[in-house]
Amino acid sequence: MDSTEASVTDLNNKLREEDDDNTAANGDQKKEPACFSSVIPGWFSEMSPMWPGEAHSLKVEKVLFQGKSDYQDVIVFQSATYGKVLVLDGVIQLTERDECAYQEMITHLPLCSILNPKKVN
């Protein structure tokens, strides 16, 4: 097993342990999170009730960062097709491949508030 497989396996085990901890904290009730995600050997999969019957999976080349802030669980990994991927609380937030679409969307509202735009730097 190479180091990439080991780090992905470690991450998968940690997610399972956290799920077990949540189950123990809630008694016998197993509350499914709003967006379930998991890392299975070499893959990150995001499944959401927003898209029933669908999942978005990315091949993980290397886990670059894994931690927990005061507000959310954070994972950054290098994917085979989307470059670096930012995941917060199990939900893909941003990838290098499609970040331009994200940046464009968050600029439209402020730019639309300018009455007579001439130049954008």
N, C-alpha and C positions, 0 to 999 in steps of 0.2 A: 504494500500500500504506500503510495507516494504521499508527500506532505499535503498536497491539495486535497486528496481523498481523505486524509486524516483530519484536516481542518473542517471539511464539509461534514464528515461523520461526527466530529466533536460538536459542531453546531446543531446537527440533527438531534443528538443525544440531549443537548442542553434544552432545546425546544420541547422535547418530550418530557424532561424532568420538570420544566416550568408548567407544562400542562398537567402533570401529575400533582404538583404542588397546588395548583389552582383547584383541582378536583378535591384534594384533601382539605383545603381551606373552605370549600363550599359544602363539605359533608359528602354525601353520596351523590349529590347532584352534579352532573357534568355539564357545565354551561358552555355551549359552543360560542367562541368569540364571533363578533360581527364579521370579521374577515379572517378565515383560517388560512394559515400559510405554513409550509414546512419545507425543510431542505431534506431531500432524499438523496441517496448516494449520487453526487455529481450534479444535482438539479435543484433549483429553487422553484417551488410551485405556489402560486397565489390563487386561492379560490374564494369567491365572494358570493353572498346571497344576491348581490346586485346582478350577477350573471349566472343564473341557475343552470347547472349542467355544463358549465365551462370552467376552464382553468387556464392560467397563463403561466407557462413554465419556461425557465431560462437555464441553459447549461452553465454551471458555475466552474470557472477555471481556477479561481483563487478567492478565498475570503480575505479581504483587505482590512476590515475593521468589524468588530462586533462588540457592542457595549450597551449600557443602559444609562440614559440621561435622567434628570429629575422628572421628565415628562413622557419619555417613550423608549422602547427598545430600538436600537439602531444597528443596522447591518449594511456594510458596503462591500460589494464583491465585484470581481471582474467576470463578466459573462463572455461567452464565446461569440455572441452576435451583437450585443447591445453595448459593449464597452463596460465602463464602470456603472454600477447600479446602486442607487440609494433606496433602502427599504426602512420605513418607520412603522413600528407596530405590525409588522408582517405585510404591509401594503407597499407596493412599488410606488415610489414618489417621482423618481427621475432617472433617466438613463442618458449616457453620453450620446447615443444614436439619435434620440428624439428630443434632446434638450432644446433645440432651436424652436420647436413648436411650443414648448412650455414657455420659453422666454418671450416669444411673440404674443402668446395669449395674455401674459401678465402685464405687458406694456400697452395693449390696446385701450384699456379703460382710462389710464392716466392720459394717454395721448389724445383720446377723444374729448377730454375735458379742456384741452387747449383750444381757444376760440379760433385762432388763425395761425396754425403752425406753419412755419417757414422752413426750419431746418432742425433736424434731430441729430445730436452728436452722440 
